[in-house]
Amino acid sequence: MTLTLEQLNTAPAPEAAAWLAGLYEHSPWIADAALAHRPFRSLAHLKHVMAGIVREAGREAQLTLIRAHPELAGKAMVSRALTAESTNEQGKAGLTDCTPDEFAHLQALNTAYNTSFGFPFILAVRGPRGTGLSRQEIITTFEQRLANHPDFELAEALRNIHRIAELRLNDKFGAEPRQGNQVWDWQEQLSAFSDPGYLEKGQLTVTYLTDAHRAAARLIEQTMRDSGFDEVSVDAVGNVVGRYKARPHPDPLPAGEGVKTLMTGSHYDTVRNGGKYDGRLGIFVPVACVAELSRAGKRLPFDFEVMAFAEEEGQRYKATFLGSGALIGQFNPAWLDQKDTDGISMREAMQHAGLPATLEAIRALQRKPADYLGFVEVHIEQGPVLNELDIPLGIVTSINGGVRYTCEVTGMASHAGTTPMNRRRDAALAVAELALYVEQRAARDGDSVGTIGIWTVPGGSTNVVPGRCQFTLDLRAPNDAQRDAMVADVLAELKTICERRGVHHTTEETMRAAAAPSAPAWQQRWEKAVDSLGVPLYRMPSGAGHDAMKLHEVMPQAMLFVRGQNSGISHNPLESTTSDDIDLAVQAFQHLLSQFAGPSHD
Ligand SMILES: [Zn+2]
């Protein structure tokens, strides 16, 4: 029997509890406690409530829950003593037909893992798409997780348990994240293209206008056409532009006034050995929305323009945000002559790709802000916050503004044996003191971040007190005033430290980017959309830069984040998200669009 949420919300508690039995292995107390929170607004709401109950239950209860799970491909599987749910999951992952070598390797991993952590290794073997990880993926993940810190691994085990419960719950309710699966599959298809040298190693690298990049563009074009876009084209910088036209306006518009456009999108280029979702999720989530509108024969009261930006990461050429920058009239003419590491200029690369490669054609891409309602962007979070909080979607309040400095402290290099501690002018220790200050000062704001990422003692020796120390500062905050206050404090502290220690310092500002606070009206639309799904609202700044920063300069913008798996890791092949979370993102986007649709919505 397939359950409905209505049944679950209205049934007597014992009956409802019986329906939810088996979601958490041998631990019915979780579903029982969750039922006190009825009525549930959605399955996502119920999932979140259950995760919260486990979080509140404390470490002992969590360990008991983890230990209630069987080992992967362990003795319970061999002796057929698994629960029906576990038998299904381990069988689907092909663990029941391991080769003898694989089986022996898994046993060794099980033993090592248990020795390290004191509980069995738990992995949601049905994976992010719900269709099963390969045995090789399971073994690789197992090996990687053995290296985790025990506290982190405990949390990771619980996250996997919640994912297992999510999939089991979907089964009980016959709930398939259909649109999420569709987007997930598109991401997978697109990840088949990778630049030479990386493709062979199974790594994803798609840099500006390479063959893989152009093949990716063609696939996006085709996906847009198949999804019912009215116009699809590739523009003069290689952006793929899809347009889903507005419904005919009932009354003639006043002279000179056209139908407005809502723009969305993100980038399809990647960093070297990057993830499949960075950028690309922001293209395919709205494509799925158009596919659904088109299937239903529905139109919006505005044109909907989905951009697949050709270049955001600045990998092949130092031309970060080239794709979105071109739309606001920012294209540095010198870029055309810039050469990649093979000596191919951007102009040549453009010509090779069949693009006009003229400044005139590129300048013609500049949009008239008056034609636009705004810009929205969906992006994978690229950080650990949502994953840690068990929250699938995040509302971006602002894209952090940042400043970078290259600095140097000069003291006195001297003999490490003969210079007493009170007579030293150690350049590296001055920076060490500053580093601790940066940590405290950024933390004091709550949402600022500060990093010393490069820190070297040029020509240093084991037996010499450091005479010079070169370092960088990267300071970011959700608004420019907060960032500037932090920068002023850090630079003042550097001065104080150097005076006290009798060393000199120099600083050079190398980058300054303004913060891009979300437009309140658009942020509220995302909030309404997320709230409609029954999942909690979580507001957060974006620590990373995004295409929305560029559009921000000419029109209102707001972003939605999607939780990443594997602690939110990004710019890394482990970057991942589930089709369930993607499905929620599609639903949120659909809700945002419907807020404009008016009563008829046809
Ligand atoms: Zn990105």
Residues whose N, C-alpha, C, O or C-beta is under 5 A from the ligand:
A	BS01	ZN	D278 G279
